[in-house]
Amino acid sequence: MRIVGLTGGIASGKSTVSNLFKASGIPVVDADVVARNVLKKGSGGWKRVVAAFGEEILLPSREVDRPKLGQLVFSSDSKRQLLNKLMAPYISTGMFWEIIKQWAKGAKVIVVDIPLLFEVKMDKWTRPIVVVWVSQETQLKRLMERDGLSEEDARNRVMAQMSLDLKRSKADVVIDNNGSLDDLKQQFNNVLSEIRRPLTWNELLRSRQGAFSVLGSVILGVFVCKQLNIGS
């Protein structure tokens, strides 16, 4: 199985690329979706986050007020690091089981959409790594327009993440999203062709079909050995 790493930064267009993968029939394991499930009321992650940040981050329904929590942690490096530390074990476990589900379904290629791909060292397990890149100027402009933020708040959120220039330097494939949606789609089609190339032997062995083939070979080998022993 080929596990493609997809990452970017806030307001870079990563979610748009993720949706293009889904529309093309490629299964996507989305860390943000997993994180939302981890923070559902009464879950283990919910209990740890509420214990750390207090009940003022809760809505009347007792669900986490995600915008309020985001505003809180983006204004403080220590609080952001604490949140990441609290959430990481739950998100990693959730991602693992989502990947296993896709493996069990026989998926040969999946995309893992992780904003903190490099920060949590998931880049070790994914190839190729696709980074959606924009200039910081474009990133700030789009973030302010999208979320109605002041330039200061937008800059704080951008600066709280690993720079896109650094992520670009670590990528196998870079999608430059400074242009139009049509430009993005054209680059995406090239990336799609790349990740749909035939699996390598190692990737094939990691797939469900490869595992069954290996198991079948082992069973056949054992059977042949037994027959030889019987005949001798």
Secondary structure, 3 states (H helix, E strand, C coil): CEEEEEECCCCCCHHHHHHHHHHCCCCEEEHHHHHHHHCCCCCHHHHHHHHHHCHHHECCCCCECHHHHHHHHHCCHHHHHHHHHHHHHHHHHHHHHHHHHHHHCCCCEEEEECCCCCCCCHHHHCCCEEEEECCHHHHHHHHHHHHCCCHHHHHHHHHCCCCHHHHHHHCCEEEECCCCHHHHHHHHHHHHHHHCCCCCHHHHHHCHHHHHHHHHHHHHHHHHHHHHHHHC
